[in-house]
């Protein structure tokens, strides 16, 4: 596995790029405070100041070569429509993706397009052995994204995550090098 850090990725319709401090207001007005994101990310609403504070020093985080954290933007307009970040398990050469999309841009195939590019990047450039993702069983949209990315459903993680309304089962999906 070669940790090379977050680099810009491009698809037909999207640019996946690093966060910048000046992105705070657009993120705040977009997905970060939408009910679906807050529920599945198990977070509370943020103020604009909290969002700005969260991006202070973001460049320092990107200096860590095991940091993979992208904003998803539309190529034509530069509008921020979502994010993808990876949790790295170096010993096993495995990454786990977490992603979110602005509800105003869902059902257009953007997340599938972005995740496919991140999967390609992980296997071809980072040289991972395994790429995995989970989603709450009730999150059918996220399950469809993983299926469209040719990830295999491995099973159900019972009562794996605690959200506001209690524990939930999660689907585990993966794709491996071979």
MDTraj code that builds the backbone (N, CA, C; nanometers):
import mdtraj as md
import numpy as np

residues = "UNK UNK UNK UNK UNK UNK UNK UNK UNK UNK UNK UNK UNK UNK UNK UNK UNK UNK UNK UNK UNK UNK UNK UNK UNK UNK UNK UNK UNK UNK UNK UNK UNK UNK UNK UNK UNK UNK UNK UNK UNK UNK UNK UNK UNK UNK UNK UNK UNK UNK UNK UNK UNK UNK UNK UNK UNK UNK UNK UNK UNK UNK UNK UNK UNK UNK UNK UNK UNK UNK UNK UNK UNK UNK UNK UNK UNK UNK UNK UNK UNK UNK UNK UNK UNK UNK UNK UNK UNK UNK UNK UNK UNK UNK UNK UNK UNK UNK UNK UNK UNK UNK UNK UNK UNK UNK UNK UNK UNK UNK UNK UNK UNK UNK UNK UNK UNK UNK UNK UNK UNK UNK UNK UNK UNK UNK UNK UNK UNK UNK UNK UNK UNK UNK UNK UNK UNK UNK UNK UNK UNK UNK UNK UNK UNK UNK UNK UNK UNK UNK UNK UNK UNK UNK UNK UNK UNK UNK UNK UNK UNK UNK UNK UNK UNK UNK UNK UNK UNK UNK UNK UNK UNK UNK UNK UNK UNK UNK".split()
xyz = np.array([
    [0.0856, -0.1175, 0.0000],
    [0.0000, 0.0000, 0.0000],
    [0.0895, 0.1229, 0.0000],
    [0.0570, 0.2175, -0.0871],
    [0.1334, 0.3415, -0.0990],
    [0.0450, 0.4593, -0.0608],
    [0.0562, 0.5063, 0.0611],
    [-0.0213, 0.6230, 0.0997],
    [0.0363, 0.7462, 0.0306],
    [-0.0456, 0.8077, -0.0527],
    [0.0002, 0.9244, -0.1288],
    [-0.0825, 1.0489, -0.0988],
    [-0.1822, 1.0348, -0.0150],
    [-0.2629, 1.1497, 0.0248],
    [-0.3695, 1.1868, -0.0766],
    [-0.4478, 1.2858, -0.0388],
    [-0.5604, 1.3304, -0.1199],
    [-0.5096, 1.4099, -0.2394],
    [-0.5352, 1.3598, -0.3567],
    [-0.5025, 1.4350, -0.4771],
    [-0.6307, 1.4581, -0.5562],
    [-0.6279, 1.5598, -0.6391],
    [-0.7476, 1.5907, -0.7175],
    [-0.7781, 1.4753, -0.8129],
    [-0.9060, 1.4395, -0.8189],
    [-0.9539, 1.3372, -0.9106],
    [-1.0599, 1.4000, -0.9993],
    [-1.0734, 1.3486, -1.1196],
    [-1.1664, 1.4066, -1.2154],
    [-1.2432, 1.2959, -1.2873],
    [-1.3723, 1.3194, -1.3068],
    [-1.4559, 1.2292, -1.3860],
    [-1.5177, 1.3126, -1.4982],
    [-1.6080, 1.2556, -1.5721],
    [-1.6727, 1.3300, -1.6807],
    [-1.7443, 1.4548, -1.6301],
    [-1.8112, 1.4447, -1.5143],
    [-1.8934, 1.5567, -1.4660],
    [-1.8452, 1.6187, -1.3357],
    [-1.7449, 1.5570, -1.2718],
    [-1.7098, 1.5959, -1.1352],
    [-1.5607, 1.6232, -1.1173],
    [-1.5330, 1.7056, -1.0187],
    [-1.3974, 1.7240, -0.9675],
    [-1.4031, 1.6859, -0.8195],
    [-1.3139, 1.5988, -0.7785],
    [-1.2988, 1.5643, -0.6372],
    [-1.1702, 1.6321, -0.5930],
    [-1.1823, 1.7225, -0.4972],
    [-1.0680, 1.8037, -0.4579],
    [-1.0616, 1.8168, -0.3067],
    [-0.9524, 1.8750, -0.2617],
    [-0.9335, 1.8985, -0.1193],
    [-1.0265, 2.0088, -0.0695],
    [-1.0625, 2.0016, 0.0573],
    [-1.1360, 2.1086, 0.1243],
    [-1.0438, 2.2294, 0.1369],
    [-1.1029, 2.3475, 0.1372],
    [-1.0296, 2.4717, 0.1635],
    [-1.1090, 2.5492, 0.2687],
    [-1.0401, 2.6332, 0.3433],
    [-1.1080, 2.7108, 0.4472],
    [-1.2228, 2.7932, 0.3899],
    [-1.2054, 2.8452, 0.2695],
    [-1.3088, 2.9297, 0.2102],
    [-1.4315, 2.8519, 0.1614],
    [-1.4310, 2.7194, 0.1746],
    [-1.5472, 2.6371, 0.1374],
    [-1.6547, 2.6355, 0.2461],
    [-1.6235, 2.6863, 0.3642],
    [-1.7106, 2.6706, 0.4810],
    [-1.8538, 2.7162, 0.4560],
    [-1.8732, 2.8326, 0.3981],
    [-2.0090, 2.8841, 0.3821],
    [-2.0915, 2.7987, 0.2871],
    [-2.0311, 2.7564, 0.1769],
    [-2.1055, 2.6732, 0.0818],
    [-2.1376, 2.5362, 0.1419],
    [-2.0459, 2.4803, 0.2170],
    [-2.0723, 2.3524, 0.2846],
    [-2.1840, 2.3710, 0.3867],
    [-2.1766, 2.4780, 0.4634],
    [-2.2771, 2.5080, 0.5645],
    [-2.4164, 2.5211, 0.5021],
    [-2.4251, 2.5845, 0.3877],
    [-2.5530, 2.6034, 0.3193],
    [-2.5956, 2.4810, 0.2387],
    [-2.5112, 2.3786, 0.2351],
    [-2.5394, 2.2580, 0.1578],
    [-2.5654, 2.1374, 0.2444],
    [-2.4944, 2.0297, 0.2168],
    [-2.5249, 1.8993, 0.2751],
    [-2.5018, 1.8889, 0.4249],
    [-2.4114, 1.9665, 0.4810],
    [-2.3670, 1.9457, 0.6184],
    [-2.4796, 1.9620, 0.7214],
    [-2.5823, 2.0393, 0.6915],
    [-2.6929, 2.0576, 0.7852],
    [-2.8253, 1.9990, 0.7351],
    [-2.8196, 1.9178, 0.6319],
    [-2.9420, 1.8537, 0.5841],
    [-2.9771, 1.7360, 0.6748],
    [-3.1028, 1.7152, 0.6969],
    [-3.1494, 1.6159, 0.7928],
    [-3.0951, 1.4756, 0.7636],
    [-3.0943, 1.4358, 0.6371],
    [-3.0438, 1.3025, 0.6029],
    [-2.8974, 1.2853, 0.6408],
    [-2.8161, 1.3851, 0.6107],
    [-2.6746, 1.3791, 0.6465],
    [-2.6584, 1.3735, 0.7978],
    [-2.7288, 1.4610, 0.8677],
    [-2.7166, 1.4659, 1.0132],
    [-2.7563, 1.3327, 1.0767],
    [-2.8623, 1.2717, 1.0239],
    [-2.9099, 1.1455, 1.0804],
    [-2.8069, 1.0340, 1.0592],
    [-2.7683, 1.0110, 0.9329],
    [-2.6789, 0.8989, 0.9039],
    [-2.5365, 0.9225, 0.9520],
    [-2.4933, 1.0477, 0.9612],
    [-2.3598, 1.0779, 1.0134],
    [-2.3609, 1.0867, 1.1659],
    [-2.4803, 1.0803, 1.2241],
    [-2.4974, 1.0860, 1.3686],
    [-2.4377, 1.2152, 1.4255],
    [-2.4735, 1.3257, 1.3628],
    [-2.4212, 1.4565, 1.4023],
    [-2.5348, 1.5522, 1.4342],
    [-2.4990, 1.6623, 1.4964],
    [-2.5915, 1.7711, 1.5244],
    [-2.5651, 1.8846, 1.4264],
    [-2.6646, 1.9725, 1.4090],
    [-2.6469, 2.0892, 1.3219],
    [-2.5289, 2.1720, 1.3687],
    [-2.4613, 2.2316, 1.2718],
    [-2.3475, 2.3182, 1.2994],
    [-2.3837, 2.4615, 1.2665],
    [-2.3168, 2.5520, 1.3345],
    [-2.3275, 2.6931, 1.2972],
    [-2.2229, 2.7208, 1.1902],
    [-2.2367, 2.8341, 1.1235],
    [-2.1375, 2.8720, 1.0231],
    [-1.9999, 2.8859, 1.0887],
    [-1.9960, 2.9409, 1.2069],
    [-1.8676, 2.9556, 1.2768],
    [-1.8048, 2.8192, 1.3049],
    [-1.8860, 2.7230, 1.3484],
    [-1.8336, 2.5884, 1.3742],
    [-1.7796, 2.5257, 1.2464],
    [-1.8496, 2.5480, 1.1350],
    [-1.8015, 2.4937, 1.0079],
    [-1.6711, 2.5605, 0.9677],
    [-1.6631, 2.6919, 0.9838],
    [-1.5379, 2.7630, 0.9527],
    [-1.4243, 2.7123, 1.0405],
    [-1.4529, 2.6963, 1.1698],
    [-1.3504, 2.6479, 1.2630],
    [-1.3026, 2.5069, 1.2256],
    [-1.3940, 2.4246, 1.1749],
    [-1.3565, 2.2870, 1.1399],
    [-1.2595, 2.2826, 1.0223],
    [-1.2576, 2.3876, 0.9423],
    [-1.1699, 2.3888, 0.8249],
    [-1.0399, 2.4648, 0.8482],
    [-1.0271, 2.5252, 0.9660],
    [-0.9009, 2.5937, 0.9961],
    [-0.7912, 2.4881, 1.0083],
    [-0.6840, 2.5118, 0.9391],
    [-0.5715, 2.4187, 0.9436],
    [-0.5923, 2.2934, 0.8616],
    [-0.6903, 2.2945, 0.7726],
    [-0.7177, 2.1749, 0.6911],
    [-0.5959, 2.1343, 0.6086],
    [-0.5158, 2.2324, 0.5656],
    [-0.3961, 2.2006, 0.4874],
    [-0.2991, 2.1134, 0.5665],
    [-0.2892, 2.1365, 0.6979],
    [-0.2006, 2.0553, 0.7808],
    [-0.2454, 1.9091, 0.7820],
    [-0.3757, 1.8874, 0.7865],
    [-0.4270, 1.7500, 0.7841],
    [-0.3901, 1.6823, 0.6526],
    [-0.3959, 1.7588, 0.5434],
    [-0.3642, 1.7018, 0.4131],
    [-0.2161, 1.6690, 0.3977],
    [-0.1303, 1.7210, 0.4840],
    [0.0111, 1.6863, 0.4800],
    [0.0354, 1.5423, 0.5236],
    [-0.0622, 1.4840, 0.5911],
    [-0.0516, 1.3441, 0.6315],
    [-0.0873, 1.2569, 0.5116],
    [0.0030, 1.1738, 0.4697],
    [-0.0142, 1.0944, 0.3471],
    [-0.1231, 0.9880, 0.3586],
    [-0.1711, 0.9593, 0.4785],
    [-0.2805, 0.8633, 0.4943],
    [-0.4159, 0.9346, 0.5050],
    [-0.4181, 1.0642, 0.4752],
    [-0.5427, 1.1423, 0.4777],
    [-0.6039, 1.1441, 0.3376],
    [-0.7255, 1.0943, 0.3271],
    [-0.7996, 1.0949, 0.2006],
    [-0.9361, 1.1549, 0.2288],
    [-0.9568, 1.2785, 0.1844],
    [-1.0775, 1.3528, 0.2198],
    [-1.1101, 1.4495, 0.1054],
    [-1.2127, 1.4172, 0.0286],
    [-1.2467, 1.4958, -0.0894],
    [-1.3803, 1.5674, -0.0747],
    [-1.3863, 1.6867, -0.1332],
    [-1.5134, 1.7521, -0.1628],
    [-1.5488, 1.7126, -0.3053],
    [-1.6741, 1.6909, -0.3303],
    [-1.7196, 1.6590, -0.4667],
    [-1.7826, 1.7853, -0.5226],
    [-1.7334, 1.8298, -0.6372],
    [-1.7870, 1.9500, -0.7014],
    [-1.8269, 1.9200, -0.8448],
    [-1.9252, 1.9957, -0.8926],
    [-1.9655, 1.9838, -1.0328],
    [-1.8626, 2.0547, -1.1201],
    [-1.8218, 1.9888, -1.2247],
    [-1.7210, 2.0443, -1.3143],
    [-1.7686, 2.1744, -1.3782],
    [-1.8941, 2.1789, -1.4198],
    [-1.9447, 2.2958, -1.4935],
    [-1.9612, 2.4195, -1.4070],
    [-1.9974, 2.4023, -1.2797],
    [-2.0320, 2.5182, -1.1966],
    [-1.9443, 2.5346, -1.0722],
    [-1.8634, 2.4369, -1.0393],
    [-1.7839, 2.4342, -0.9156],
    [-1.8699, 2.4214, -0.7900],
    [-1.9984, 2.3960, -0.8042],
    [-2.0859, 2.3806, -0.6881],
    [-2.0423, 2.2587, -0.6067],
    [-2.0369, 2.2755, -0.4746],
    [-2.0046, 2.1650, -0.3846],
    [-2.1303, 2.0814, -0.3659],
    [-2.1200, 1.9517, -0.3987],
    [-2.2382, 1.8665, -0.3911],
    [-2.2245, 1.7509, -0.2930],
    [-2.1057, 1.7306, -0.2364],
    [-2.0899, 1.6199, -0.1434],
    [-1.9469, 1.6018, -0.1005],
    [-1.9224, 1.4874, -0.0380],
    [-1.7891, 1.4568, 0.0117],
    [-1.7677, 1.3072, 0.0176],
    [-1.6415, 1.2679, 0.0155],
    [-1.6010, 1.1290, 0.0387],
    [-1.4739, 1.1347, 0.1229],
    [-1.4695, 1.0547, 0.2302],
    [-1.3433, 1.0400, 0.2995],
    [-1.3189, 0.8923, 0.3277],
    [-1.1924, 0.8597, 0.3466],
    [-1.1529, 0.7216, 0.3682],
    [-1.0898, 0.7054, 0.5049],
    [-1.1193, 0.5941, 0.5687],
    [-1.0514, 0.5520, 0.6898],
    [-0.9534, 0.4430, 0.6470],
    [-0.8268, 0.4635, 0.6789],
    [-0.7202, 0.3748, 0.6315],
    [-0.6835, 0.2741, 0.7397],
    [-0.6737, 0.1482, 0.7006],
    [-0.6246, 0.0404, 0.7870],
    [-0.4984, -0.0109, 0.7177],
    [-0.3843, 0.0495, 0.7503],
    [-0.2605, 0.0228, 0.6775],
    [-0.2152, -0.1225, 0.6862],
    [-0.2190, -0.1823, 0.8045],
    [-0.1678, -0.3174, 0.8202],
    [-0.2348, -0.4140, 0.7232],
    [-0.3669, -0.4006, 0.7078],
    [-0.4421, -0.4896, 0.6186],
    [-0.4570, -0.4345, 0.4776],
    [-0.3961, -0.3195, 0.4512],
    [-0.4036, -0.2549, 0.3195],
    [-0.5487, -0.2394, 0.2752],
    [-0.6273, -0.1840, 0.3647],
    [-0.7712, -0.1707, 0.3453],
    [-0.8135, -0.0270, 0.3731],
    [-0.9122, 0.0199, 0.2979],
    [-0.9731, 0.1497, 0.3252],
    [-1.1239, 0.1317, 0.3333],
    [-1.1858, 0.2146, 0.4182],
    [-1.3316, 0.2168, 0.4276],
    [-1.3796, 0.3557, 0.3902],
    [-1.4753, 0.3616, 0.2999],
    [-1.5244, 0.4910, 0.2536],
    [-1.6480, 0.5333, 0.3312],
    [-1.6586, 0.6633, 0.3485],
    [-1.7779, 0.7281, 0.4022],
    [-1.8115, 0.8409, 0.3057],
    [-1.9364, 0.8546, 0.2724],
    [-1.9714, 0.9569, 0.1741],
    [-2.1075, 1.0176, 0.2043],
    [-2.1278, 1.1363, 0.1482],
    [-2.2551, 1.2072, 0.1640],
    [-2.2754, 1.2951, 0.0419],
    [-2.4004, 1.3129, 0.0043],
    [-2.4325, 1.4001, -0.1084],
    [-2.5414, 1.4981, -0.0667],
    [-2.5328, 1.6165, -0.1197],
    [-2.6348, 1.7183, -0.0993],
    [-2.7648, 1.6653, -0.1594],
    [-2.8722, 1.6671, -0.0796],
    [-3.0013, 1.6126, -0.1250],
    [-3.0491, 1.6751, -0.2556],
    [-3.0105, 1.7990, -0.2810],
    [-3.0534, 1.8671, -0.4034],
    [-2.9906, 1.8060, -0.5289],
    [-2.8861, 1.7237, -0.5106],
    [-2.8155, 1.6651, -0.6242],
    [-2.8256, 1.5129, -0.6278],
    [-2.9060, 1.4555, -0.5395],
    [-2.9175, 1.3093, -0.5383],
    [-2.9992, 1.2610, -0.6578],
    [-2.9890, 1.1334, -0.6843],
    [-3.0591, 1.0663, -0.7955],
    [-3.0146, 1.1137, -0.9332],
    [-2.8890, 1.1585, -0.9431],
    [-2.8310, 1.1965, -1.0721],
    [-2.7086, 1.1123, -1.1059],
    [-2.6766, 1.0146, -1.0220],
    [-2.5607, 0.9289, -1.0448],
    [-2.4280, 0.9916, -1.0037],
    [-2.4315, 1.1079, -0.9412],
    [-2.3059, 1.1746, -0.9042],
    [-2.2260, 1.0953, -0.8020],
    [-2.2912, 1.0438, -0.6992],
    [-2.2166, 0.9719, -0.5965],
    [-2.1582, 0.8436, -0.6530],
    [-2.2321, 0.7749, -0.7364],
    [-2.1788, 0.6540, -0.7989],
    [-2.0558, 0.6882, -0.8825],
    [-2.0649, 0.7950, -0.9603],
    [-1.9535, 0.8387, -1.0441],
    [-1.8310, 0.8734, -0.9582],
    [-1.8533, 0.9448, -0.8496],
    [-1.7431, 0.9844, -0.7617],
    [-1.6817, 0.8623, -0.6925],
    [-1.7651, 0.7742, -0.6400],
    [-1.7135, 0.6582, -0.5680],
    [-1.6383, 0.5645, -0.6615],
    [-1.6859, 0.5470, -0.7832],
    [-1.6130, 0.4636, -0.8795],
    [-1.4723, 0.5184, -0.9026],
    [-1.4605, 0.6494, -0.9116],
    [-1.3284, 0.7099, -0.9333],
    [-1.2393, 0.6917, -0.8109],
    [-1.2944, 0.7038, -0.6916],
    [-1.2164, 0.6826, -0.5697],
    [-1.1723, 0.5366, -0.5603],
    [-1.2590, 0.4445, -0.5956],
    [-1.2224, 0.3022, -0.5961],
    [-1.1083, 0.2783, -0.6943],
    [-1.1192, 0.3332, -0.8141],
    [-1.0120, 0.3198, -0.9139],
    [-0.8810, 0.3727, -0.8570],
    [-0.8848, 0.4929, -0.8016],
    [-0.7671, 0.5558, -0.7429],
    [-0.7063, 0.4657, -0.6343],
    [-0.7890, 0.4113, -0.5489],
    [-0.7391, 0.3287, -0.4393],
    [-0.6700, 0.2019, -0.4885],
    [-0.7256, 0.1371, -0.5875],
    [-0.6634, 0.0144, -0.6376],
    [-0.5434, 0.0425, -0.7266],
    [-0.5530, 0.1414, -0.8144],
    [-0.4451, 0.1659, -0.9096],
    [-0.3309, 0.2493, -0.8547],
    [-0.3595, 0.3451, -0.7674],
    [-0.2540, 0.4354, -0.7215],
    [-0.2116, 0.4108, -0.5772],
    [-0.3060, 0.3872, -0.4896],
    [-0.2734, 0.3613, -0.3493],
    [-0.2380, 0.2136, -0.3302],
    [-0.2858, 0.1315, -0.4193],
    [-0.2587, -0.0124, -0.4204],
    [-0.3124, -0.0833, -0.2960],
    [-0.4392, -0.0555, -0.2653],
    [-0.5037, -0.1245, -0.1545],
    [-0.5376, -0.2671, -0.1940],
    [-0.5585, -0.3498, -0.0958],
    [-0.6044, -0.4857, -0.1184],
    [-0.7561, -0.4939, -0.1116],
    [-0.8160, -0.4065, -0.0300],
    [-0.9600, -0.4134, -0.0057],
    [-1.0165, -0.2728, 0.0099],
    [-1.1320, -0.2513, -0.0498],
    [-1.2075, -0.1269, -0.0386],
    [-1.3443, -0.1654, 0.0141],
    [-1.3879, -0.1018, 0.1242],
    [-1.5166, -0.1410, 0.1832],
    [-1.5982, -0.0189, 0.2229],
    [-1.7272, -0.0418, 0.2359],
    [-1.8219, 0.0607, 0.2809],
    [-1.9368, -0.0086, 0.3525],
    [-1.9987, 0.0669, 0.4416],
    [-2.1171, 0.0184, 0.5127],
    [-2.2288, 0.1210, 0.4968],
    [-2.3501, 0.0749, 0.5134],
    [-2.4632, 0.1675, 0.5204],
    [-2.5720, 0.1058, 0.6068],
    [-2.6458, 0.1932, 0.6728],
    [-2.7601, 0.1492, 0.7515],
    [-2.8579, 0.0798, 0.6562],
    [-2.9163, -0.0283, 0.7014],
    [-3.0051, -0.1083, 0.6154],
    [-3.1168, -0.0240, 0.5539],
    [-3.1666, 0.0739, 0.6270],
    [-3.2758, 0.1568, 0.5758],
    [-3.2309, 0.2546, 0.4671],
    [-3.1009, 0.2720, 0.4470],
    [-3.0491, 0.3688, 0.3499],
    [-3.0355, 0.3023, 0.2122],
    [-3.1480, 0.2899, 0.1439],
    [-3.1492, 0.2213, 0.0140],
    [-3.0671, 0.2931, -0.0913],
    [-3.0626, 0.4244, -0.0865],
    [-2.9848, 0.4999, -0.1865],
    [-2.8369, 0.4660, -0.1752],
    [-2.7853, 0.4597, -0.0543],
    [-2.6441, 0.4271, -0.0355],
    [-2.6159, 0.2830, -0.0779],
    [-2.7073, 0.1937, -0.0484],
    [-2.6905, 0.0541, -0.0911],
    [-2.6831, 0.0456, -0.2434],
    [-2.7683, 0.1210, -0.3132],
    [-2.7665, 0.1201, -0.4599],
    [-2.6345, 0.1743, -0.5149],
    [-2.5809, 0.2770, -0.4491],
    [-2.4514, 0.3317, -0.4937],
    [-2.3450, 0.2224, -0.4888],
    [-2.3372, 0.1515, -0.3785],
    [-2.2356, 0.0468, -0.3650],
    [-2.2576, -0.0662, -0.4656],
    [-2.3824, -0.1025, -0.4900],
    [-2.4105, -0.2060, -0.5890],
    [-2.3682, -0.1604, -0.7286],
    [-2.3969, -0.0348, -0.7624],
    [-2.3600, 0.0181, -0.8945],
    [-2.2085, 0.0301, -0.9106],
    [-2.1372, 0.0350, -0.7998],
    [-1.9907, 0.0398, -0.8032],
    [-1.9295, -0.1000, -0.8025],
    [-2.0127, -0.2007, -0.8256],
    [-1.9697, -0.3410, -0.8327],
    [-1.9108, -0.3928, -0.7021],
    [-1.9559, -0.3355, -0.5926],
    [-1.9133, -0.3859, -0.4631],
    [-2.0038, -0.5031, -0.4258],
    [-1.9481, -0.5979, -0.3556],
    [-2.0224, -0.7170, -0.3162],
    [-2.0769, -0.7022, -0.1747],
    [-2.2024, -0.7389, -0.1585],
    [-2.2614, -0.7392, -0.0254],
    [-2.2066, -0.8593, 0.0498],
    [-2.1446, -0.8326, 0.1638],
    [-2.0833, -0.9398, 0.2415],
    [-2.1716, -0.9890, 0.3543],
    [-2.2613, -0.9043, 0.3983],
    [-2.3474, -0.9465, 0.5075],
    [-2.4003, -0.8288, 0.5853],
    [-2.4591, -0.8611, 0.6976],
    [-2.5207, -0.7596, 0.7832],
    [-2.4456, -0.7562, 0.9159],
    [-2.4081, -0.6364, 0.9552],
    [-2.3469, -0.6138, 1.0855],
    [-2.4610, -0.5776, 1.1803],
    [-2.4944, -0.6692, 1.2675],
    [-2.6123, -0.6537, 1.3531],
    [-2.5893, -0.5492, 1.4612],
    [-2.6874, -0.4577, 1.4725],
    [-2.6848, -0.3522, 1.5761],
    [-2.5469, -0.2861, 1.5825],
    [-2.4942, -0.2504, 1.4672],
    [-2.3560, -0.2039, 1.4539],
    [-2.3370, -0.0561, 1.4850],
    [-2.4407, 0.0243, 1.4615],
    [-2.4256, 0.1676, 1.4804],
    [-2.5421, 0.2220, 1.5622],
    [-2.5092, 0.3138, 1.6492],
    [-2.6127, 0.3769, 1.7308],
    [-2.6408, 0.5152, 1.6738],
    [-2.7645, 0.5355, 1.6308],
    [-2.8107, 0.6650, 1.5822],
    [-2.9062, 0.7232, 1.6853],
    [-2.9630, 0.8370, 1.6561],
    [-3.0523, 0.9055, 1.7512],
    [-3.1643, 0.8173, 1.8040],
    [-3.2145, 0.7317, 1.7176],
    [-3.3307, 0.6511, 1.7546],
    [-3.2953, 0.5080, 1.7946],
    [-3.1685, 0.4822, 1.8239],
    [-3.1283, 0.3499, 1.8706],
    [-3.0273, 0.2832, 1.7789],
    [-3.0045, 0.1555, 1.8047],
    [-2.9071, 0.0789, 1.7275],
    [-2.9667, 0.0332, 1.5946],
    [-2.8800, 0.0279, 1.4931],
    [-2.9226, -0.0130, 1.3592],
    [-2.8272, -0.1176, 1.3028],
    [-2.8846, -0.2071, 1.2237],
    [-2.8050, -0.3013, 1.1465],
    [-2.7473, -0.2286, 1.0251],
    [-2.6318, -0.2772, 0.9784],
    [-2.5681, -0.2171, 0.8607],
    [-2.5297, -0.3248, 0.7609],
    [-2.5399, -0.2894, 0.6328],
    [-2.4854, -0.3746, 0.5276],
    [-2.3360, -0.3476, 0.5172],
    [-2.2575, -0.4521, 0.4941],
    [-2.1152, -0.4389, 0.4651],
    [-2.0957, -0.4780, 0.3187],
    [-2.0344, -0.3880, 0.2431],
    [-2.0005, -0.4116, 0.1032],
    [-1.8502, -0.3987, 0.0863],
    [-1.7949, -0.4721, -0.0100],
    [-1.6518, -0.4583, -0.0381],
    [-1.6218, -0.4958, -0.1821],
    [-1.5033, -0.4580, -0.2185],
    [-1.4450, -0.5017, -0.3449],
    [-1.2970, -0.5264, -0.3130],
    [-1.2414, -0.6348, -0.3646],
    [-1.1018, -0.6675, -0.3361],
    [-1.0204, -0.6676, -0.4641],
    [-0.8884, -0.6574, -0.4474],
    [-0.7954, -0.6428, -0.5590],
    [-0.8130, -0.7497, -0.6655],
    [-0.8247, -0.8731, -0.6248],
    [-0.8341, -0.9817, -0.7224],
    [-0.9614, -0.9743, -0.7992],
])
top = md.Topology()
chain = top.add_chain()
for i, resn in enumerate(residues, 1):
    res = top.add_residue(resn, chain, resSeq=i)
    for name in ("N", "CA", "C"):
        top.add_atom(name, md.element.get_by_symbol(name[0]), res)
traj = md.Trajectory(xyz[None], top)
